[in-house]
Amino acid sequence: MALTQRDRDILDFERSWWTATSPKDVQIRERFELSATRYYQLLSELLEDGEAMSYDPLVVRRLQRQRDRRRRARLEPRVVEDDGGR
């Protein structure tokens, strides 16, 4: 299915949101009239969409790498240093 204008706008926003002075969640509410939760649900769906990859492969791959790093960090056990019983 072809990307909607909102889909393209989300990908464009992800390319440059950090250049603005307001927090990302505020920008999401103002620009898309969505809650941050709903925005991230839509973004997650876009990361699996071949049309999104064709539209902006650099942004999609960067976001996929970030998502995968966060997922691995949640799933991998944390290493606790032993202080030798002190």
N, CA, C and O atoms as a CHARMM CRD file, in Angstrom:
* protein
*
  344
    1    1 MET  N      0.84100  -1.17900   0.00000 PROA 1      0.00000
    2    1 MET  CA     0.00000   0.00000   0.00000 PROA 1      0.00000
    3    1 MET  C      0.89200   1.25000   0.00000 PROA 1      0.00000
    4    1 MET  O      1.91000   1.29500   0.69000 PROA 1      0.00000
    5    2 ALA  N      0.50700   2.23400  -0.76000 PROA 2      0.00000
    6    2 ALA  CA     1.29700   3.45600  -0.89700 PROA 2      0.00000
    7    2 ALA  C      1.28200   4.25600   0.41200 PROA 2      0.00000
    8    2 ALA  O      0.32000   4.20000   1.17900 PROA 2      0.00000
    9    3 LEU  N      2.35500   4.99200   0.64600 PROA 3      0.00000
   10    3 LEU  CA     2.43200   5.84500   1.83000 PROA 3      0.00000
   11    3 LEU  C      1.43100   6.98700   1.71700 PROA 3      0.00000
   12    3 LEU  O      1.20800   7.54000   0.64000 PROA 3      0.00000
   13    4 THR  N      0.84100   7.32300   2.84600 PROA 4      0.00000
   14    4 THR  CA    -0.03400   8.48800   2.88500 PROA 4      0.00000
   15    4 THR  C      0.82800   9.72900   3.09800 PROA 4      0.00000
   16    4 THR  O      2.01900   9.62500   3.39500 PROA 4      0.00000
   17    5 GLN  N      0.22600  10.88600   2.94500 PROA 5      0.00000
   18    5 GLN  CA     0.95800  12.12500   3.20500 PROA 5      0.00000
   19    5 GLN  C      1.41200  12.16800   4.66300 PROA 5      0.00000
   20    5 GLN  O      2.51900  12.62200   4.95500 PROA 5      0.00000
   21    6 ARG  N      0.56500  11.70000   5.57500 PROA 6      0.00000
   22    6 ARG  CA     0.95300  11.67500   6.99200 PROA 6      0.00000
   23    6 ARG  C      2.15800  10.76400   7.20700 PROA 6      0.00000
   24    6 ARG  O      3.05900  11.10400   7.97300 PROA 6      0.00000
   25    7 ASP  N      2.18400   9.62100   6.54600 PROA 7      0.00000
   26    7 ASP  CA     3.33600   8.71400   6.65100 PROA 7      0.00000
   27    7 ASP  C      4.61700   9.41800   6.20800 PROA 7      0.00000
   28    7 ASP  O      5.64000   9.34200   6.89000 PROA 7      0.00000
   29    8 ARG  N      4.55900  10.09400   5.08300 PROA 8      0.00000
   30    8 ARG  CA     5.72500  10.82900   4.58600 PROA 8      0.00000
   31    8 ARG  C      6.10900  11.94700   5.54800 PROA 8      0.00000
   32    8 ARG  O      7.29200  12.19200   5.78400 PROA 8      0.00000
   33    9 ASP  N      5.10300  12.62600   6.10300 PROA 9      0.00000
   34    9 ASP  CA     5.36600  13.70000   7.06500 PROA 9      0.00000
   35    9 ASP  C      6.06100  13.16600   8.31800 PROA 9      0.00000
   36    9 ASP  O      6.94800  13.82200   8.86400 PROA 9      0.00000
   37   10 ILE  N      5.66100  11.98100   8.77200 PROA 10     0.00000
   38   10 ILE  CA     6.29100  11.36900   9.95200 PROA 10     0.00000
   39   10 ILE  C      7.75600  11.06000   9.65700 PROA 10     0.00000
   40   10 ILE  O      8.62900  11.34100  10.47800 PROA 10     0.00000
   41   11 LEU  N      8.02200  10.48900   8.50400 PROA 11     0.00000
   42   11 LEU  CA     9.41000  10.18300   8.14700 PROA 11     0.00000
   43   11 LEU  C     10.23500  11.45400   7.99000 PROA 11     0.00000
   44   11 LEU  O     11.39400  11.50100   8.40200 PROA 11     0.00000
   45   12 ASP  N      9.64300  12.47700   7.39900 PROA 12     0.00000
   46   12 ASP  CA    10.33800  13.76400   7.27300 PROA 12     0.00000
   47   12 ASP  C     10.62200  14.35700   8.64600 PROA 12     0.00000
   48   12 ASP  O     11.70400  14.89500   8.87900 PROA 12     0.00000
   49   13 PHE  N      9.66800  14.26400   9.54400 PROA 13     0.00000
   50   13 PHE  CA     9.82600  14.77700  10.90600 PROA 13     0.00000
   51   13 PHE  C     10.96200  14.04800  11.61600 PROA 13     0.00000
   52   13 PHE  O     11.76800  14.67700  12.30200 PROA 13     0.00000
   53   14 GLU  N     11.03200  12.73600  11.46000 PROA 14     0.00000
   54   14 GLU  CA    12.08800  11.95900  12.11400 PROA 14     0.00000
   55   14 GLU  C     13.47000  12.32800  11.58900 PROA 14     0.00000
   56   14 GLU  O     14.47000  12.12200  12.27800 PROA 14     0.00000
   57   15 ARG  N     13.53400  12.86000  10.40200 PROA 15     0.00000
   58   15 ARG  CA    14.81000  13.26800   9.82900 PROA 15     0.00000
   59   15 ARG  C     15.37100  14.50800  10.52600 PROA 15     0.00000
   60   15 ARG  O     16.58500  14.70700  10.55000 PROA 15     0.00000
   61   16 SER  N     14.48800  15.34900  11.09700 PROA 16     0.00000
   62   16 SER  CA    15.00500  16.63900  11.57600 PROA 16     0.00000
   63   16 SER  C     14.36000  17.19500  12.84000 PROA 16     0.00000
   64   16 SER  O     14.52800  18.38200  13.11800 PROA 16     0.00000
   65   17 TRP  N     13.63700  16.40700  13.61300 PROA 17     0.00000
   66   17 TRP  CA    12.91700  16.95100  14.76700 PROA 17     0.00000
   67   17 TRP  C     13.84400  17.59600  15.78300 PROA 17     0.00000
   68   17 TRP  O     13.43600  18.53500  16.46500 PROA 17     0.00000
   69   18 TRP  N     15.08100  17.12200  15.90700 PROA 18     0.00000
   70   18 TRP  CA    15.98100  17.62200  16.94200 PROA 18     0.00000
   71   18 TRP  C     16.48900  19.02800  16.67000 PROA 18     0.00000
   72   18 TRP  O     17.10200  19.63700  17.54700 PROA 18     0.00000
   73   19 THR  N     16.25300  19.55300  15.48500 PROA 19     0.00000
   74   19 THR  CA    16.70700  20.91000  15.18500 PROA 19     0.00000
   75   19 THR  C     15.79500  21.97100  15.80100 PROA 19     0.00000
   76   19 THR  O     16.18200  23.13700  15.88500 PROA 19     0.00000
   77   20 ALA  N     14.60900  21.59300  16.22800 PROA 20     0.00000
   78   20 ALA  CA    13.67900  22.53000  16.86500 PROA 20     0.00000
   79   20 ALA  C     14.02800  22.68400  18.34600 PROA 20     0.00000
   80   20 ALA  O     14.72900  21.84900  18.91900 PROA 20     0.00000
   81   21 THR  N     13.54000  23.74200  18.94500 PROA 21     0.00000
   82   21 THR  CA    13.85900  24.00900  20.35200 PROA 21     0.00000
   83   21 THR  C     12.90100  23.34200  21.31900 PROA 21     0.00000
   84   21 THR  O     13.24900  23.16200  22.48700 PROA 21     0.00000
   85   22 SER  N     11.71000  22.96700  20.88100 PROA 22     0.00000
   86   22 SER  CA    10.74300  22.35100  21.80000 PROA 22     0.00000
   87   22 SER  C     10.95100  20.83500  21.86900 PROA 22     0.00000
   88   22 SER  O     11.49500  20.22700  20.94700 PROA 22     0.00000
   89   23 PRO  N     10.50600  20.23900  22.97800 PROA 23     0.00000
   90   23 PRO  CA    10.64300  18.78500  23.13600 PROA 23     0.00000
   91   23 PRO  C      9.88500  18.02400  22.04000 PROA 23     0.00000
   92   23 PRO  O      8.90700  18.51900  21.48000 PROA 23     0.00000
   93   24 LYS  N     10.35800  16.82900  21.75800 PROA 24     0.00000
   94   24 LYS  CA     9.77900  16.03300  20.67800 PROA 24     0.00000
   95   24 LYS  C      8.30100  15.75600  20.89800 PROA 24     0.00000
   96   24 LYS  O      7.51600  15.84500  19.95400 PROA 24     0.00000
   97   25 ASP  N      7.90000  15.42100  22.12700 PROA 25     0.00000
   98   25 ASP  CA     6.48900  15.10500  22.36400 PROA 25     0.00000
   99   25 ASP  C      5.59500  16.31700  22.11200 PROA 25     0.00000
  100   25 ASP  O      4.46300  16.15800  21.65400 PROA 25     0.00000
  101   26 VAL  N      6.07800  17.51600  22.40100 PROA 26     0.00000
  102   26 VAL  CA     5.32200  18.74200  22.12700 PROA 26     0.00000
  103   26 VAL  C      5.20200  18.93800  20.61400 PROA 26     0.00000
  104   26 VAL  O      4.12900  19.26800  20.10800 PROA 26     0.00000
  105   27 GLN  N      6.29200  18.73500  19.91000 PROA 27     0.00000
  106   27 GLN  CA     6.25700  18.86100  18.45300 PROA 27     0.00000
  107   27 GLN  C      5.28700  17.86300  17.83600 PROA 27     0.00000
  108   27 GLN  O      4.56700  18.19900  16.89600 PROA 27     0.00000
  109   28 ILE  N      5.26300  16.64100  18.35700 PROA 28     0.00000
  110   28 ILE  CA     4.35000  15.60900  17.84200 PROA 28     0.00000
  111   28 ILE  C      2.90700  16.05400  18.01900 PROA 28     0.00000
  112   28 ILE  O      2.10700  15.97600  17.08700 PROA 28     0.00000
  113   29 ARG  N      2.57600  16.52200  19.22100 PROA 29     0.00000
  114   29 ARG  CA     1.20500  16.97800  19.47800 PROA 29     0.00000
  115   29 ARG  C      0.82000  18.13800  18.56000 PROA 29     0.00000
  116   29 ARG  O     -0.27200  18.15100  17.99100 PROA 29     0.00000
  117   30 GLU  N      1.72200  19.11000  18.42000 PROA 30     0.00000
  118   30 GLU  CA     1.40800  20.29000  17.61300 PROA 30     0.00000
  119   30 GLU  C      1.33700  19.97700  16.12300 PROA 30     0.00000
  120   30 GLU  O      0.43900  20.45700  15.43100 PROA 30     0.00000
  121   31 ARG  N      2.25700  19.19300  15.63800 PROA 31     0.00000
  122   31 ARG  CA     2.33900  18.94900  14.19300 PROA 31     0.00000
  123   31 ARG  C      1.35200  17.89400  13.70900 PROA 31     0.00000
  124   31 ARG  O      0.75000  18.05000  12.64700 PROA 31     0.00000
  125   32 PHE  N      1.18200  16.81800  14.48300 PROA 32     0.00000
  126   32 PHE  CA     0.37400  15.69800  14.01800 PROA 32     0.00000
  127   32 PHE  C     -0.95500  15.54900  14.75600 PROA 32     0.00000
  128   32 PHE  O     -1.81500  14.77300  14.34000 PROA 32     0.00000
  129   33 GLU  N     -1.11900  16.28900  15.84700 PROA 33     0.00000
  130   33 GLU  CA    -2.32500  16.17900  16.67000 PROA 33     0.00000
  131   33 GLU  C     -2.54000  14.73300  17.12500 PROA 33     0.00000
  132   33 GLU  O     -3.65300  14.20800  17.09700 PROA 33     0.00000
  133   34 LEU  N     -1.44300  14.11400  17.54300 PROA 34     0.00000
  134   34 LEU  CA    -1.45000  12.73900  18.04200 PROA 34     0.00000
  135   34 LEU  C     -0.77900  12.69300  19.40100 PROA 34     0.00000
  136   34 LEU  O      0.06200  13.53600  19.71100 PROA 34     0.00000
  137   35 SER  N     -1.14800  11.71200  20.21200 PROA 35     0.00000
  138   35 SER  CA    -0.38800  11.46500  21.43200 PROA 35     0.00000
  139   35 SER  C      0.94500  10.84600  21.02800 PROA 35     0.00000
  140   35 SER  O      1.06900  10.27700  19.94300 PROA 35     0.00000
  141   36 ALA  N      1.92100  10.95700  21.88700 PROA 36     0.00000
  142   36 ALA  CA     3.22100  10.35100  21.60000 PROA 36     0.00000
  143   36 ALA  C      3.07600   8.84300  21.42200 PROA 36     0.00000
  144   36 ALA  O      3.73200   8.24900  20.56600 PROA 36     0.00000
  145   37 THR  N      2.21900   8.22700  22.22800 PROA 37     0.00000
  146   37 THR  CA     2.01000   6.77700  22.12800 PROA 37     0.00000
  147   37 THR  C      1.50600   6.39500  20.73800 PROA 37     0.00000
  148   37 THR  O      2.03900   5.47800  20.11400 PROA 37     0.00000
  149   38 ARG  N      0.49100   7.08900  20.26000 PROA 38     0.00000
  150   38 ARG  CA    -0.06800   6.77900  18.94200 PROA 38     0.00000
  151   38 ARG  C      0.95000   7.06600  17.83900 PROA 38     0.00000
  152   38 ARG  O      1.04700   6.30800  16.87400 PROA 38     0.00000
  153   39 TYR  N      1.69900   8.14500  17.97500 PROA 39     0.00000
  154   39 TYR  CA     2.73800   8.48500  16.99900 PROA 39     0.00000
  155   39 TYR  C      3.74700   7.34600  16.88600 PROA 39     0.00000
  156   39 TYR  O      4.08900   6.92500  15.78100 PROA 39     0.00000
  157   40 TYR  N      4.22500   6.84600  18.02900 PROA 40     0.00000
  158   40 TYR  CA     5.22700   5.77600  17.99400 PROA 40     0.00000
  159   40 TYR  C      4.64700   4.46700  17.47500 PROA 40     0.00000
  160   40 TYR  O      5.37600   3.66200  16.89500 PROA 40     0.00000
  161   41 GLN  N      3.34800   4.23700  17.67200 PROA 41     0.00000
  162   41 GLN  CA     2.72000   3.05900  17.06900 PROA 41     0.00000
  163   41 GLN  C      2.75600   3.16800  15.54700 PROA 41     0.00000
  164   41 GLN  O      3.09200   2.20800  14.85400 PROA 41     0.00000
  165   42 LEU  N      2.40900   4.34100  15.04000 PROA 42     0.00000
  166   42 LEU  CA     2.43300   4.55500  13.59100 PROA 42     0.00000
  167   42 LEU  C      3.85300   4.45800  13.04300 PROA 42     0.00000
  168   42 LEU  O      4.08200   3.86100  11.99100 PROA 42     0.00000
  169   43 LEU  N      4.79700   5.04500  13.75800 PROA 43     0.00000
  170   43 LEU  CA     6.19400   4.99000  13.33300 PROA 43     0.00000
  171   43 LEU  C      6.69100   3.54300  13.28300 PROA 43     0.00000
  172   43 LEU  O      7.38800   3.15100  12.34700 PROA 43     0.00000
  173   44 SER  N      6.33200   2.77000  14.28200 PROA 44     0.00000
  174   44 SER  CA     6.74200   1.36500  14.32300 PROA 44     0.00000
  175   44 SER  C      6.21800   0.60600  13.10500 PROA 44     0.00000
  176   44 SER  O      6.93000  -0.21000  12.52000 PROA 44     0.00000
  177   45 GLU  N      4.98000   0.87700  12.73200 PROA 45     0.00000
  178   45 GLU  CA     4.41800   0.23500  11.54000 PROA 45     0.00000
  179   45 GLU  C      5.18100   0.66700  10.28500 PROA 45     0.00000
  180   45 GLU  O      5.42600  -0.14400   9.39200 PROA 45     0.00000
  181   46 LEU  N      5.55200   1.93700  10.22300 PROA 46     0.00000
  182   46 LEU  CA     6.28600   2.43500   9.06000 PROA 46     0.00000
  183   46 LEU  C      7.64700   1.76100   8.91500 PROA 46     0.00000
  184   46 LEU  O      8.12200   1.55000   7.79900 PROA 46     0.00000
  185   47 LEU  N      8.26900   1.42400  10.03300 PROA 47     0.00000
  186   47 LEU  CA     9.59400   0.81000   9.97800 PROA 47     0.00000
  187   47 LEU  C      9.56600  -0.56800   9.33600 PROA 47     0.00000
  188   47 LEU  O     10.61000  -1.09500   8.95200 PROA 47     0.00000
  189   48 GLU  N      8.39100  -1.15000   9.21700 PROA 48     0.00000
  190   48 GLU  CA     8.24900  -2.46400   8.58200 PROA 48     0.00000
  191   48 GLU  C      7.66200  -2.35800   7.18200 PROA 48     0.00000
  192   48 GLU  O      7.38400  -3.37600   6.54700 PROA 48     0.00000
  193   49 ASP  N      7.47400  -1.15600   6.70300 PROA 49     0.00000
  194   49 ASP  CA     6.81800  -0.91600   5.41400 PROA 49     0.00000
  195   49 ASP  C      7.86700  -0.70300   4.32300 PROA 49     0.00000
  196   49 ASP  O      8.70700   0.19000   4.43100 PROA 49     0.00000
  197   50 GLY  N      7.81700  -1.51500   3.28900 PROA 50     0.00000
  198   50 GLY  CA     8.74900  -1.38900   2.17700 PROA 50     0.00000
  199   50 GLY  C      8.64600  -0.05700   1.46100 PROA 50     0.00000
  200   50 GLY  O      9.64100   0.44500   0.94000 PROA 50     0.00000
  201   51 GLU  N      7.45600   0.52100   1.42900 PROA 51     0.00000
  202   51 GLU  CA     7.27800   1.83400   0.80100 PROA 51     0.00000
  203   51 GLU  C      8.02400   2.90600   1.59200 PROA 51     0.00000
  204   51 GLU  O      8.60000   3.82400   1.00900 PROA 51     0.00000
  205   52 ALA  N      8.01200   2.78700   2.91000 PROA 52     0.00000
  206   52 ALA  CA     8.74100   3.74400   3.75300 PROA 52     0.00000
  207   52 ALA  C     10.24000   3.61000   3.48800 PROA 52     0.00000
  208   52 ALA  O     10.95300   4.61000   3.41200 PROA 52     0.00000
  209   53 MET  N     10.70700   2.38700   3.35100 PROA 53     0.00000
  210   53 MET  CA    12.11900   2.15500   3.06200 PROA 53     0.00000
  211   53 MET  C     12.49100   2.78200   1.71300 PROA 53     0.00000
  212   53 MET  O     13.56500   3.36800   1.57700 PROA 53     0.00000
  213   54 SER  N     11.63000   2.66400   0.74400 PROA 54     0.00000
  214   54 SER  CA    11.88900   3.26800  -0.56500 PROA 54     0.00000
  215   54 SER  C     11.87700   4.79200  -0.48600 PROA 54     0.00000
  216   54 SER  O     12.65900   5.46100  -1.16100 PROA 54     0.00000
  217   55 TYR  N     10.99000   5.33300   0.33700 PROA 55     0.00000
  218   55 TYR  CA    10.86000   6.78600   0.46200 PROA 55     0.00000
  219   55 TYR  C     12.08300   7.41400   1.13100 PROA 55     0.00000
  220   55 TYR  O     12.61300   8.41700   0.65300 PROA 55     0.00000
  221   56 ASP  N     12.52700   6.81500   2.24400 PROA 56     0.00000
  222   56 ASP  CA    13.67000   7.39700   2.96600 PROA 56     0.00000
  223   56 ASP  C     14.46700   6.29000   3.64700 PROA 56     0.00000
  224   56 ASP  O     14.32900   6.07600   4.85200 PROA 56     0.00000
  225   57 PRO  N     15.30100   5.58400   2.88100 PROA 57     0.00000
  226   57 PRO  CA    16.01700   4.43600   3.43900 PROA 57     0.00000
  227   57 PRO  C     16.96200   4.80000   4.58700 PROA 57     0.00000
  228   57 PRO  O     17.12900   4.00200   5.50900 PROA 57     0.00000
  229   58 LEU  N     17.57500   5.96700   4.55500 PROA 58     0.00000
  230   58 LEU  CA    18.51200   6.33200   5.62900 PROA 58     0.00000
  231   58 LEU  C     17.79800   6.49400   6.96400 PROA 58     0.00000
  232   58 LEU  O     18.26800   5.99300   7.98600 PROA 58     0.00000
  233   59 VAL  N     16.67800   7.18500   6.95900 PROA 59     0.00000
  234   59 VAL  CA    15.92400   7.38100   8.19800 PROA 59     0.00000
  235   59 VAL  C     15.37100   6.05600   8.69300 PROA 59     0.00000
  236   59 VAL  O     15.47700   5.74900   9.88100 PROA 59     0.00000
  237   60 VAL  N     14.78900   5.27400   7.81100 PROA 60     0.00000
  238   60 VAL  CA    14.19100   4.00300   8.22300 PROA 60     0.00000
  239   60 VAL  C     15.25600   3.06900   8.79800 PROA 60     0.00000
  240   60 VAL  O     15.03400   2.45300   9.84100 PROA 60     0.00000
  241   61 ARG  N     16.38700   2.95800   8.14600 PROA 61     0.00000
  242   61 ARG  CA    17.45200   2.07600   8.66800 PROA 61     0.00000
  243   61 ARG  C     17.98500   2.57000  10.01100 PROA 61     0.00000
  244   61 ARG  O     18.23700   1.77000  10.91300 PROA 61     0.00000
  245   62 ARG  N     18.15700   3.88700  10.14500 PROA 62     0.00000
  246   62 ARG  CA    18.64000   4.44600  11.42200 PROA 62     0.00000
  247   62 ARG  C     17.65300   4.11900  12.54800 PROA 62     0.00000
  248   62 ARG  O     18.05900   3.70500  13.63400 PROA 62     0.00000
  249   63 LEU  N     16.37200   4.30500  12.28500 PROA 63     0.00000
  250   63 LEU  CA    15.36700   4.03400  13.30700 PROA 63     0.00000
  251   63 LEU  C     15.27600   2.53900  13.61000 PROA 63     0.00000
  252   63 LEU  O     15.06200   2.15700  14.76000 PROA 63     0.00000
  253   64 GLN  N     15.43200   1.70200  12.60800 PROA 64     0.00000
  254   64 GLN  CA    15.43700   0.25500  12.84200 PROA 64     0.00000
  255   64 GLN  C     16.62300  -0.14100  13.71700 PROA 64     0.00000
  256   64 GLN  O     16.47700  -0.96400  14.62100 PROA 64     0.00000
  257   65 ARG  N     17.79400   0.43800  13.45700 PROA 65     0.00000
  258   65 ARG  CA    18.97300   0.13200  14.28400 PROA 65     0.00000
  259   65 ARG  C     18.74500   0.57400  15.73300 PROA 65     0.00000
  260   65 ARG  O     19.07500  -0.15600  16.66700 PROA 65     0.00000
  261   66 GLN  N     18.18500   1.76000  15.91400 PROA 66     0.00000
  262   66 GLN  CA    17.90300   2.24200  17.27200 PROA 66     0.00000
  263   66 GLN  C     16.92100   1.31700  17.98200 PROA 66     0.00000
  264   66 GLN  O     17.11800   0.96200  19.14400 PROA 66     0.00000
  265   67 ARG  N     15.87200   0.93400  17.28000 PROA 67     0.00000
  266   67 ARG  CA    14.87500   0.02800  17.85400 PROA 67     0.00000
  267   67 ARG  C     15.50700  -1.30400  18.23300 PROA 67     0.00000
  268   67 ARG  O     15.23700  -1.84200  19.30700 PROA 67     0.00000
  269   68 ASP  N     16.34500  -1.83200  17.35200 PROA 68     0.00000
  270   68 ASP  CA    16.97700  -3.12000  17.61600 PROA 68     0.00000
  271   68 ASP  C     17.94500  -3.03900  18.79100 PROA 68     0.00000
  272   68 ASP  O     18.02100  -3.97800  19.58400 PROA 68     0.00000
  273   69 ARG  N     18.69100  -1.93300  18.92300 PROA 69     0.00000
  274   69 ARG  CA    19.58400  -1.76000  20.07500 PROA 69     0.00000
  275   69 ARG  C     18.79500  -1.70800  21.38300 PROA 69     0.00000
  276   69 ARG  O     19.18200  -2.32700  22.37300 PROA 69     0.00000
  277   70 ARG  N     17.68900  -0.96700  21.38000 PROA 70     0.00000
  278   70 ARG  CA    16.86200  -0.88900  22.59600 PROA 70     0.00000
  279   70 ARG  C     16.28200  -2.25900  22.94200 PROA 70     0.00000
  280   70 ARG  O     16.22700  -2.64100  24.11100 PROA 70     0.00000
  281   71 ARG  N     15.85500  -2.98900  21.92300 PROA 71     0.00000
  282   71 ARG  CA    15.27500  -4.31800  22.14200 PROA 71     0.00000
  283   71 ARG  C     16.31600  -5.26700  22.73800 PROA 71     0.00000
  284   71 ARG  O     16.02600  -5.99800  23.68500 PROA 71     0.00000
  285   72 ARG  N     17.53400  -5.25200  22.17800 PROA 72     0.00000
  286   72 ARG  CA    18.60700  -6.10200  22.70400 PROA 72     0.00000
  287   72 ARG  C     18.95100  -5.72100  24.13800 PROA 72     0.00000
  288   72 ARG  O     19.17200  -6.59800  24.97300 PROA 72     0.00000
  289   73 ALA  N     18.99900  -4.43000  24.43100 PROA 73     0.00000
  290   73 ALA  CA    19.33300  -3.97800  25.78800 PROA 73     0.00000
  291   73 ALA  C     18.29600  -4.47000  26.79800 PROA 73     0.00000
  292   73 ALA  O     18.63700  -4.79400  27.93500 PROA 73     0.00000
  293   74 ARG  N     17.03000  -4.52500  26.37900 PROA 74     0.00000
  294   74 ARG  CA    15.98300  -5.01400  27.28500 PROA 74     0.00000
  295   74 ARG  C     16.09400  -6.51500  27.49700 PROA 74     0.00000
  296   74 ARG  O     15.81000  -7.00800  28.58900 PROA 74     0.00000
  297   75 LEU  N     16.49900  -7.24100  26.47500 PROA 75     0.00000
  298   75 LEU  CA    16.48500  -8.70000  26.53300 PROA 75     0.00000
  299   75 LEU  C     17.76200  -9.30700  27.10200 PROA 75     0.00000
  300   75 LEU  O     17.72700 -10.39800  27.67100 PROA 75     0.00000
  301   76 GLU  N     18.88500  -8.61700  26.95500 PROA 76     0.00000
  302   76 GLU  CA    20.14800  -9.17200  27.43800 PROA 76     0.00000
  303   76 GLU  C     20.26000  -8.98100  28.94300 PROA 76     0.00000
  304   76 GLU  O     19.90800  -7.92400  29.46700 PROA 76     0.00000
  305   77 PRO  N     20.74900 -10.00400  29.63900 PROA 77     0.00000
  306   77 PRO  CA    20.89900  -9.86600  31.09900 PROA 77     0.00000
  307   77 PRO  C     21.98700  -8.84600  31.41800 PROA 77     0.00000
  308   77 PRO  O     22.98700  -8.72300  30.71000 PROA 77     0.00000
  309   78 ARG  N     21.76100  -8.13700  32.48300 PROA 78     0.00000
  310   78 ARG  CA    22.75600  -7.15300  32.91600 PROA 78     0.00000
  311   78 ARG  C     23.85200  -7.85800  33.69600 PROA 78     0.00000
  312   78 ARG  O     23.58800  -8.77600  34.47200 PROA 78     0.00000
  313   79 VAL  N     25.07800  -7.41900  33.48300 PROA 79     0.00000
  314   79 VAL  CA    26.22800  -7.97500  34.17800 PROA 79     0.00000
  315   79 VAL  C     26.42800  -7.19200  35.46700 PROA 79     0.00000
  316   79 VAL  O     26.54300  -5.96700  35.45000 PROA 79     0.00000
  317   80 VAL  N     26.46900  -7.91400  36.58600 PROA 80     0.00000
  318   80 VAL  CA    26.68400  -7.27700  37.88000 PROA 80     0.00000
  319   80 VAL  C     28.12200  -7.56500  38.31100 PROA 80     0.00000
  320   80 VAL  O     28.54900  -8.71900  38.36500 PROA 80     0.00000
  321   81 GLU  N     28.84900  -6.51300  38.61100 PROA 81     0.00000
  322   81 GLU  CA    30.24000  -6.65300  39.03700 PROA 81     0.00000
  323   81 GLU  C     30.28000  -7.18000  40.46900 PROA 81     0.00000
  324   81 GLU  O     29.53800  -6.70400  41.32800 PROA 81     0.00000
  325   82 ASP  N     31.14000  -8.15500  40.72400 PROA 82     0.00000
  326   82 ASP  CA    31.32500  -8.69800  42.06800 PROA 82     0.00000
  327   82 ASP  C     32.41700  -7.88100  42.75000 PROA 82     0.00000
  328   82 ASP  O     33.52000  -7.74800  42.22000 PROA 82     0.00000
  329   83 ASP  N     32.10900  -7.33200  43.93100 PROA 83     0.00000
  330   83 ASP  CA    33.09200  -6.50800  44.62800 PROA 83     0.00000
  331   83 ASP  C     33.94500  -7.32300  45.59900 PROA 83     0.00000
  332   83 ASP  O     34.62300  -6.75300  46.45400 PROA 83     0.00000
  333   84 GLY  N     33.91800  -8.61900  45.47700 PROA 84     0.00000
  334   84 GLY  CA    34.75000  -9.48400  46.30300 PROA 84     0.00000
  335   84 GLY  C     34.25500  -9.63200  47.74500 PROA 84     0.00000
  336   84 GLY  O     35.02800  -9.99000  48.63400 PROA 84     0.00000
  337   85 GLY  N     32.97200  -9.35700  47.97700 PROA 85     0.00000
  338   85 GLY  CA    32.40800  -9.53200  49.31900 PROA 85     0.00000
  339   85 GLY  C     32.70300  -8.37800  50.26800 PROA 85     0.00000
  340   85 GLY  O     32.50900  -8.52000  51.47600 PROA 85     0.00000
  341   86 ARG  N     33.14500  -7.29100  49.78100 PROA 86     0.00000
  342   86 ARG  CA    33.44000  -6.13700  50.64800 PROA 86     0.00000
  343   86 ARG  C     32.22800  -5.41300  51.07100 PROA 86     0.00000
  344   86 ARG  O     32.32200  -4.42500  51.80000 PROA 86     0.00000
